[in-house]
């Protein structure tokens, strides 16, 4: 990478970190309010509606955003991508709205029907914003993406809370999401400098779809992998049990979603700019730093699941604590999967990603059903973790090695965070035993364990952070299609 590109990556990573941390804290606070205002059954109804929406929104992208980010000629394919994205979003919206009540009844939650209809419009909005969002990502314009996300959060939260207090119930969450995404679409076009351009270039249709469709299928399977447990629990145990599980899964996603967003915001464009070679160390470097954060985040969620839920959400959600113990560890592994997928896509290995997702799905479905029937919602959570470690992780490492990554270096650098976490975990357990009340156990255990981990891992992490080079003056050529260029063209 050139010095200009390195400077762009550092700046984008910094803004992505700031954005993610601020928005995660805000989401966390709003989640507490919603948990106090809604019952577990209402949470389950919204989980069903959100599950249906998530199925289709993964397909509305058609995998085309990744191609726009990695291609050397985005201007040429942008109108074709925009046309496909808008058409797919419209079709998905119509299909979701028309089938909403039938799907809700099938999932044993008829009350979710109208909520599904409202959420269906997010598919159309998402498809319409495919090009401007991808171009912002491509140019490392994380500062602008942060502004968009912040406004999205404020608009969505304000409308949701106002409607909840007005007595709208679960429908308030759906209306708030549609309103926020409508504002987001306008801001994406305004801040990216892009204008709606549609058309079909027959010369690029085949390569664009050949790369994108496997990603779309992989995204669908990825959704299925993270939500098949919702479907199974809804069918076997009902909406109340799903409400407990949904809360635990959301909590487990706090640090991992934050970490994943930070990494994904720069991983694909950064890997796309590295030289393709055998024994490429770039994945190992990125993985080691990500793993050093993911390990303690997942372990602390697992070890402190009981006090965390009791303090933050109240005793009525206590049944979610054992589920969080397993999902916290699963979340740590997910962070690494996201990074490896970005590496594979940068190397054009979209079919390999799809193949692994198929394997994951085929194994996880029976494992989840068996776990739920045998151990309830706890069994579904542990099925996720077991399959990811035994089946999926080795498959991803094999695919990464075939794409040129130095997998031996990945494994070599991965053991140190785990080793440092062992005494830290013992410290957490000791603190929770000595501090019987939930709040002191949560704070004391987290601080004591975190201190031990940082003491053991700090020098190791510091040695792997690349030295900062002098930042050169911005190169206007590095940000094609900027508003300045649009005015001068």
PETABEL-V361844 format. One record per pair of residues at least 4 apart in sequence whose ideal C-beta (glycine too) atoms are under 6 Angstrom apart, sorted by the first residue. I is the first residue (numbers start at 1). J is the second residue. If there is no record, write none. Layout:
# PETABEL-V361844
((I | J) (I | J))
This chain:
# PETABEL-V361844
((1 | 5) (1 | 6) (1 | 273) (3 | 472) (4 | 472) (4 | 475) (4 | 478) (5 | 273) (7 | 471) (8 | 140) (9 | 266) (9 | 270) (12 | 16) (12 | 140) (12 | 142) (12 | 266) (13 | 266) (15 | 142) (15 | 143) (15 | 146) (16 | 142) (16 | 262) (16 | 265) (17 | 262) (19 | 146) (19 | 149) (20 | 24) (20 | 258) (20 | 261) (20 | 262) (23 | 149) (23 | 153) (24 | 258) (26 | 153) (30 | 157) (32 | 312) (34 | 38) (35 | 313) (37 | 164) (38 | 42) (38 | 43) (40 | 240) (40 | 243) (41 | 239) (41 | 240) (41 | 243) (42 | 170) (43 | 243) (43 | 246) (44 | 239) (44 | 242) (44 | 243) (45 | 109) (45 | 111) (45 | 112) (45 | 170) (46 | 50) (46 | 170) (46 | 173) (47 | 230) (47 | 242) (47 | 246) (48 | 107) (48 | 109) (48 | 112) (49 | 112) (49 | 115) (49 | 116) (49 | 119) (51 | 227) (51 | 230) (52 | 103) (52 | 116) (53 | 57) (53 | 119) (54 | 223) (55 | 223) (56 | 92) (56 | 96) (56 | 123) (57 | 123) (57 | 126) (58 | 219) (58 | 220) (58 | 223) (59 | 216) (59 | 220) (60 | 88) (60 | 89) (60 | 92) (60 | 123) (60 | 126) (60 | 127) (61 | 65) (62 | 84) (62 | 88) (62 | 212) (62 | 216) (63 | 212) (63 | 215) (63 | 216) (64 | 81) (64 | 212) (65 | 130) (65 | 134) (66 | 215) (66 | 345) (67 | 71) (67 | 208) (67 | 211) (67 | 212) (68 | 74) (68 | 81) (68 | 134) (69 | 134) (69 | 137) (69 | 138) (69 | 268) (69 | 269) (70 | 272) (70 | 346) (74 | 78) (77 | 81) (77 | 204) (77 | 208) (78 | 131) (79 | 197) (79 | 198) (79 | 199) (80 | 200) (80 | 201) (80 | 204) (81 | 131) (82 | 131) (82 | 198) (83 | 198) (83 | 200) (85 | 127) (85 | 130) (86 | 127) (86 | 128) (88 | 127) (89 | 123) (89 | 124) (89 | 126) (89 | 127) (90 | 124) (92 | 123) (93 | 120) (93 | 121) (93 | 123) (93 | 124) (96 | 120) (97 | 117) (97 | 120) (99 | 103) (100 | 113) (100 | 116) (100 | 117) (101 | 113) (104 | 109) (104 | 110) (104 | 112) (104 | 113) (105 | 110) (107 | 234) (108 | 234) (109 | 239) (112 | 116) (115 | 170) (115 | 171) (115 | 174) (118 | 174) (119 | 174) (121 | 178) (122 | 126) (122 | 178) (122 | 181) (125 | 181) (125 | 185) (128 | 185) (129 | 133) (129 | 185) (129 | 188) (131 | 194) (132 | 188) (132 | 189) (132 | 192) (132 | 194) (133 | 188) (135 | 192) (135 | 194) (136 | 141) (136 | 144) (136 | 145) (136 | 192) (138 | 269) (139 | 479) (142 | 265) (144 | 191) (148 | 184) (148 | 187) (152 | 180) (152 | 184) (153 | 157) (155 | 180) (155 | 183) (156 | 176) (156 | 177) (156 | 180) (159 | 176) (159 | 179) (160 | 172) (160 | 173) (160 | 176) (163 | 168) (163 | 172) (163 | 175) (164 | 172) (168 | 172) (187 | 191) (188 | 192) (189 | 194) (193 | 481) (193 | 482) (193 | 483) (193 | 486) (204 | 208) (206 | 210) (208 | 212) (209 | 213) (211 | 350) (214 | 350) (214 | 351) (214 | 354) (215 | 350) (217 | 354) (218 | 353) (218 | 354) (218 | 357) (221 | 357) (221 | 361) (222 | 357) (223 | 227) (224 | 228) (224 | 361) (225 | 360) (225 | 361) (225 | 364) (228 | 365) (228 | 368) (229 | 233) (229 | 368) (229 | 380) (232 | 236) (232 | 368) (232 | 369) (232 | 372) (233 | 237) (233 | 241) (233 | 242) (233 | 245) (233 | 377) (234 | 242) (236 | 372) (237 | 241) (241 | 377) (242 | 246) (244 | 319) (244 | 320) (245 | 323) (245 | 377) (247 | 317) (247 | 320) (248 | 320) (248 | 323) (248 | 324) (248 | 327) (249 | 327) (251 | 324) (252 | 301) (252 | 324) (252 | 327) (252 | 328) (252 | 331) (253 | 257) (255 | 259) (255 | 297) (256 | 260) (256 | 331) (256 | 334) (256 | 335) (259 | 293) (259 | 335) (260 | 264) (260 | 335) (260 | 338) (263 | 267) (263 | 290) (263 | 339) (264 | 338) (266 | 270) (267 | 271) (267 | 339) (267 | 342) (268 | 342) (268 | 346) (271 | 342) (271 | 343) (271 | 346) (272 | 346) (274 | 282) (278 | 404) (279 | 406) (280 | 404) (280 | 405) (281 | 285) (281 | 406) (281 | 409) (283 | 287) (283 | 343) (283 | 405) (284 | 406) (284 | 409) (284 | 410) (284 | 413) (286 | 339) (287 | 291) (287 | 339) (287 | 410) (288 | 413) (288 | 464) (290 | 294) (290 | 335) (290 | 339) (291 | 295) (291 | 414) (291 | 417) (292 | 417) (292 | 461) (294 | 298) (294 | 332) (294 | 335) (295 | 332) (295 | 417) (295 | 421) (296 | 300) (296 | 453) (298 | 328) (298 | 329) (298 | 331) (298 | 332) (299 | 421) (299 | 425) (300 | 304) (301 | 328) (302 | 325) (302 | 328) (302 | 329) (303 | 428) (304 | 308) (304 | 442) (304 | 445) (305 | 321) (305 | 324) (305 | 325) (306 | 321) (307 | 311) (307 | 438) (307 | 441) (307 | 442) (308 | 312) (308 | 442) (309 | 313) (309 | 317) (309 | 320) (309 | 321) (310 | 438) (311 | 438) (311 | 439) (311 | 442) (313 | 317) (320 | 324) (322 | 378) (323 | 377) (323 | 378) (323 | 381) (324 | 328) (326 | 381) (326 | 382) (326 | 385) (327 | 381) (329 | 385) (330 | 384) (330 | 385) (333 | 388) (340 | 396) (340 | 400) (341 | 353) (344 | 349) (344 | 352) (344 | 353) (344 | 399) (344 | 403) (347 | 403) (349 | 403) (352 | 399) (356 | 395) (360 | 364) (360 | 392) (363 | 387) (363 | 391) (364 | 368) (364 | 387) (367 | 383) (367 | 387) (368 | 380) (368 | 383) (370 | 374) (371 | 375) (371 | 379) (371 | 380) (371 | 383) (372 | 379) (372 | 380) (374 | 379) (375 | 379) (386 | 390) (387 | 391) (388 | 392) (389 | 393) (397 | 407) (400 | 405) (400 | 407) (401 | 405) (401 | 407) (415 | 419) (416 | 460) (420 | 453) (420 | 456) (420 | 457) (421 | 425) (423 | 452) (424 | 449) (424 | 452) (424 | 453) (427 | 448) (427 | 449) (427 | 452) (428 | 445) (428 | 449) (431 | 435) (431 | 444) (431 | 445) (431 | 448) (432 | 441) (432 | 445) (435 | 440) (435 | 441) (435 | 444) (440 | 444) (441 | 445) (444 | 448) (445 | 449) (446 | 450) (453 | 457) (454 | 458) (457 | 461) (485 | 489))
